[in-house]
Amino acid sequence: MQAATLADYWTAIEALPTWQGFTLVVGGSLLLAAAINVGGNVLVPRLTRSIPGDVDDVILGGLHPAMYVTVVLAGAGLGLLLFDLEPATLEGIRNAMLSIVTVVWAITLVRIGRGVSRRVTDSRYIDRQVVPIFQNVWSVVVIGVSIVLLLAFWEIDVTPLLASAGILGIVIGLAARDTIANFFGSLSLYVDGTYRVGDYVVLESGERGRVEDISVRSTVIRTRDDILVTVPNALLNNGTVVNESTPKRKRRIRVPVGVAYGTDIDEVETLLLEAAEGQEQVLERPSPRVRFREFGDSALQFELLCWVPNPAARARVTHHLNTAIYHAFQDAGVEIPFPQRDVRVSVTGTDRVDGDGALSAVDAADRTETADELDGEPATD
């Protein structure tokens, strides 16, 4: 029913003079485009208010201008069918209109990509570094597809271009494989949320420090020796990275200590807890605790467990705790033993050693006699 109505409408337009029919078609398309434009300005804010976030506002708000231009050009192209034009001329005009529509939509999509990247980028430094990468990739894809469509509209063979682009891509991929690996490594680190600027990390190689900078190619870490270490993102993506700043920044430290056998273990526990409570950077919650770990070879092994507000304070607090524990044990008379070994020398055979450590005369004579026998001269009776 609707198709018959549209056909009747088009038949009535064709019955009119050419310029009147063209004006009517173009005018109708302008009215429809104006309705889309006005309706979009009215409906889009209402629709986006009901959807959480700002990305939808950017997308819907950026689409309706391109739709407006598309409707106007579609009406103009439909009106040109009323003229008695040569097929080649009509096809050229159609290709020109399609090219304009393609360019308009390419510009619109690129602008939408930039707007979305600005909205989704927050104050985190890694977002400000990595989100533009997605924006650039989006822009390259949109522009590349638009160029292919434009060439297809004008019947330009793109096969040689695609073949050349494929060979060039292989050459570039082989020459810049490390750079490409680091690029995709940075994307993986960003998507996984492995770390961000300011986090304290420990690498698989044993290096530890604070993350100072994250770029597309590498990550810069400041070690405890105040040295900046640049690590390629590909290595970090394939290795083990311990982030000591997540999910919470506070970290537990362990202080092992041994005391002599016979020491009052209750007094040791009290002294260790007092040493922990005397440090300002030791957190009250979770509270410090002491564990009697094992009966060692030379000592009773204890371990003081307490928490510090951030991983960077672990070494400094451990130093202060060791110092406080040592002084507390000295004042309380608690002995900190060290490993001791007894070495015994066993003398075998007929060797007899005198008080000065020399062989006796009898043993010396026996050894001389034995040496003579070895030379082939038997001893006489």
C-alpha positions in Angstrom: 0.0 0.0 0.0 2.8 2.3 0.9 4.8 1.4 -2.2 1.7 2.1 -4.4 1.3 5.5 -2.8 4.9 6.4 -3.4 4.7 5.3 -7.0 1.6 7.4 -7.5 3.3 10.3 -6.0 6.3 9.9 -8.3 4.0 9.5 -11.3 2.3 12.8 -10.4 5.6 14.5 -10.1 6.7 13.2 -13.5 3.5 14.7 -15.0 4.5 18.1 -13.9 6.9 20.3 -15.8 10.5 19.3 -15.3 11.6 22.4 -13.3 8.5 22.2 -11.1 9.0 18.5 -10.4 12.7 19.1 -9.6 11.8 22.0 -7.3 9.1 19.9 -5.6 11.5 17.0 -5.0 14.3 19.1 -3.8 12.0 21.2 -1.6 10.6 18.1 -0.1 14.0 16.8 0.7 14.9 20.1 2.3 11.8 20.0 4.5 12.7 16.4 5.5 16.3 17.4 6.2 15.1 20.4 8.3 12.7 18.1 10.2 15.6 15.8 10.9 17.8 18.7 12.0 15.2 20.3 14.2 14.0 16.9 15.5 17.5 15.9 16.3 18.2 19.1 18.2 15.1 18.5 20.3 15.1 14.8 20.7 18.9 14.1 21.1 19.2 16.1 24.4 16.2 14.3 25.8 17.4 11.0 24.7 20.9 11.4 26.0 19.7 12.6 29.4 18.1 9.2 30.0 21.4 7.4 29.1 24.3 7.5 31.6 27.6 9.0 30.4 28.6 11.6 27.8 29.7 9.4 24.9 26.1 8.9 23.6 25.6 12.7 23.6 28.7 13.1 21.4 27.7 10.3 19.0 24.0 11.2 18.5 24.8 14.9 18.4 27.4 14.4 15.7 25.3 12.2 13.4 22.3 14.3 12.5 24.2 17.0 10.6 25.6 14.4 8.2 22.1 12.9 7.9 20.8 16.3 7.0 23.3 16.7 4.1 22.7 13.1 3.0 18.9 13.7 2.7 19.4 16.9 0.8 21.8 15.3 -1.7 19.5 12.3 -2.1 16.6 14.5 -2.9 18.7 16.4 -5.5 19.9 13.2 -7.1 16.3 12.0 -7.3 15.2 15.3 -8.9 17.9 15.0 -11.5 16.1 11.8 -12.8 13.3 14.1 -14.1 15.7 15.7 -16.6 16.5 14.0 -19.9 20.2 13.7 -19.3 22.8 11.6 -21.0 23.6 8.4 -19.0 27.3 9.4 -18.7 26.3 12.9 -17.4 23.8 11.4 -15.0 26.4 8.9 -13.7 29.0 11.6 -13.3 26.6 13.7 -11.2 25.6 10.7 -9.2 29.3 9.8 -8.5 30.0 13.4 -7.5 27.1 13.4 -5.0 28.2 10.0 -3.6 31.7 11.4 -3.2 30.3 14.5 -1.3 28.3 12.2 0.9 31.3 10.0 1.6 33.5 12.9 2.5 30.9 14.4 4.7 30.4 11.2 6.6 34.2 10.6 6.9 34.6 14.1 8.4 31.7 13.4 10.8 33.0 10.1 11.9 36.5 11.5 12.5 35.1 14.3 14.6 32.9 11.9 16.6 36.0 9.8 17.3 37.9 12.8 18.6 34.9 13.9 20.7 34.5 10.4 22.2 38.3 10.2 23.0 38.1 13.6 24.8 35.1 12.4 26.9 36.4 9.1 27.9 39.9 10.4 28.8 40.0 11.2 32.5 42.8 12.6 34.7 44.9 9.5 34.6 48.1 10.0 32.7 47.9 6.6 31.0 44.6 7.6 29.5 46.0 10.8 28.2 48.7 8.8 26.5 46.9 5.8 25.2 43.3 7.0 24.3 44.7 9.2 21.5 46.1 6.1 20.0 42.6 4.6 19.5 41.5 8.0 18.1 44.3 7.9 15.5 43.6 4.3 14.6 39.9 5.1 14.2 40.7 8.2 12.0 43.1 6.1 9.8 40.5 3.4 9.3 37.7 5.9 8.4 39.9 7.8 6.0 41.2 4.6 4.4 37.7 3.2 3.8 36.6 6.6 2.4 39.4 6.7 -0.1 38.6 3.1 -1.3 35.0 4.1 -1.8 35.9 7.3 -3.7 38.1 5.3 -6.0 35.4 2.7 -6.5 32.8 5.4 -7.3 35.0 6.8 -10.1 35.9 3.2 -11.3 39.5 3.5 -10.5 41.1 0.0 -10.1 42.4 -0.3 -6.5 43.9 -3.7 -6.9 47.4 -2.4 -7.7 47.2 0.0 -4.8 46.1 -2.8 -2.4 48.9 -5.0 -3.6 51.5 -2.3 -3.2 50.1 -1.4 0.2 50.3 -5.1 1.2 54.0 -5.3 0.2 54.8 -2.0 1.9 53.0 -3.2 5.0 55.1 -6.4 5.1 58.3 -4.4 4.7 57.3 -1.9 7.4 56.3 -4.8 9.7 59.6 -6.5 9.4 61.6 -3.3 9.8 59.6 -2.0 12.8 58.6 -5.3 14.5 60.0 -4.2 17.8 58.2 -0.8 17.6 54.9 -2.6 16.7 55.4 -5.1 19.5 55.9 -2.2 22.0 52.8 -0.5 20.6 50.5 -3.5 21.0 52.2 -4.1 24.4 51.2 -0.6 25.6 47.6 -1.3 24.4 47.5 -4.6 26.3 48.9 -2.9 29.5 46.3 -0.2 29.2 43.3 -2.6 28.6 44.5 -4.8 31.5 45.1 -1.9 33.8 48.4 -3.4 34.9 49.7 -0.2 36.5 49.5 3.6 36.2 51.8 6.5 36.9 52.7 6.7 40.6 52.3 2.9 41.3 55.1 1.0 42.9 56.0 -2.1 40.9 58.4 -5.0 41.0 59.7 -6.3 37.7 60.5 -9.9 36.8 64.2 -9.0 36.7 64.0 -7.9 40.3 64.1 -4.1 39.7 61.6 -2.2 41.8 60.5 1.4 41.9 57.8 4.0 41.1 56.3 4.3 37.6 57.2 7.8 36.4 56.0 7.8 32.8 54.1 5.6 30.4 54.4 6.2 26.7 53.4 4.2 23.6 56.8 2.6 23.3 58.1 2.2 26.9 57.6 2.7 30.6 60.0 4.7 32.8 60.6 3.5 36.4 62.4 5.4 39.1 64.3 2.9 41.3 65.2 3.2 45.0 68.7 4.4 43.9 66.9 7.4 42.1 67.8 6.0 38.7 65.4 6.1 35.8 65.1 2.8 34.1 63.3 2.6 30.7 61.7 -0.7 30.0 60.0 -1.6 26.6 56.3 -2.3 26.9 56.7 -5.5 25.0 58.9 -6.9 27.8 56.5 -5.8 30.5 53.5 -7.3 28.6 55.3 -10.7 28.4 56.8 -10.7 31.8 55.6 -10.8 35.4 54.9 -7.4 36.9 54.0 -7.1 40.6 52.0 -3.9 41.4 52.4 -3.3 45.1 50.1 -0.2 44.9 46.9 -2.2 44.1 44.3 -2.9 45.2 45.4 -0.9 48.2 48.6 1.0 48.8 49.3 -0.2 52.3 51.8 -3.2 52.5 52.9 -5.6 55.2 56.5 -5.9 56.2 58.2 -8.9 57.9 61.0 -8.5 60.4 62.6 -11.9 61.3 64.6 -12.1 64.5 66.2 -15.0 66.5 66.7 -15.2 70.3 68.7 -17.7 72.4 67.2 -20.9 73.7 65.9 -20.3 77.3 64.7 -16.8 76.6 61.2 -15.9 77.9 59.2 -16.0 74.7 56.4 -13.9 76.2 58.9 -11.1 77.0 60.2 -11.3 73.4 56.7 -10.9 72.0 56.1 -7.9 74.2 59.3 -6.2 73.2 58.6 -6.7 69.5 55.1 -5.3 69.7 56.4 -2.3 71.7 59.0 -1.6 69.0 56.3 -1.7 66.3 54.0 0.6 68.3 56.9 3.1 68.7 57.1 3.7 64.9 54.8 6.5 63.6 54.5 5.0 60.1 53.4 1.6 61.3 49.6 1.4 60.9 47.4 0.6 63.9 44.9 -1.3 61.6 45.7 -4.0 60.8 47.5 -4.2 64.2 51.1 -5.5 64.5 51.5 -9.1 65.4 54.3 -11.5 66.4 54.6 -15.1 65.2 56.8 -17.8 66.7 58.0 -19.5 63.5 60.3 -22.4 64.4 62.9 -23.9 66.6 66.1 -23.0 64.7 69.5 -24.6 64.9 70.9 -21.8 67.0 67.9 -19.7 68.0 64.2 -19.5 68.5 62.9 -17.9 65.3 60.3 -15.1 65.6 58.8 -12.8 63.0 57.2 -9.3 63.5 54.4 -8.5 61.1 53.1 -5.0 60.6 51.7 -2.7 57.9 52.9 0.5 56.4 50.9 3.1 54.4 52.7 2.6 51.1 55.3 0.2 49.6 57.9 2.9 49.3 58.2 3.1 53.1 59.0 -0.5 53.6 62.8 -0.3 53.6 62.9 2.8 55.8 60.4 1.4 58.4 62.3 -2.0 58.4 65.5 -0.1 59.3 63.8 1.7 62.2 62.3 -1.5 63.5 65.6 -3.4 63.4 67.3 -0.5 65.3 64.5 -0.3 67.9 64.4 -4.1 68.4 68.2 -4.3 68.8 68.2 -1.6 71.5 65.2 -3.1 73.3 66.9 -6.6 73.4 70.1 -5.0 74.7 68.2 -3.2 77.5 66.2 -6.3 78.5 69.2 -8.6 78.3 67.8 -10.8 75.5 70.6 -12.6 73.7 70.6 -12.6 69.9 72.7 -15.7 69.2 74.8 -16.4 66.1 75.6 -19.8 64.5 78.4 -21.7 66.3 80.2 -24.9 65.2 82.5 -27.2 67.1 85.4 -28.5 65.0 87.2 -31.7 66.2 90.4 -33.2 64.6 90.7 -37.0 64.9 94.3 -38.5 64.9 94.5 -42.1 63.4 97.2 -44.8 63.0 100.4 -44.8 65.0 101.1 -41.1 64.8 101.8 -39.7 68.2 102.0 -36.0 68.6 103.9 -34.4 71.4 102.9 -31.2 73.2 104.4 -29.0 70.6 102.6 -30.6 67.7 105.7 -32.5 66.4 105.9 -36.3 65.7 107.7 -38.3 68.3 111.2 -39.7 67.5 109.8 -43.3 67.3 107.3 -42.4 64.7 109.9 -40.4 62.8 112.2 -43.5 62.8 109.3 -45.7 61.6 108.5 -43.4 58.8 112.3 -43.3 57.7 112.4 -47.1 57.8 109.3 -47.3 55.7 110.8 -44.9 53.1 113.9 -47.1 52.8 111.8 -50.1 52.0 110.1 -48.2 49.3 113.5 -47.4 47.7 114.2 -51.1 47.3 116.7 -51.4 50.2 115.4 -53.8 52.8 116.2 -52.9 56.4 118.8 -55.0 58.2 118.2 -56.9 61.4 
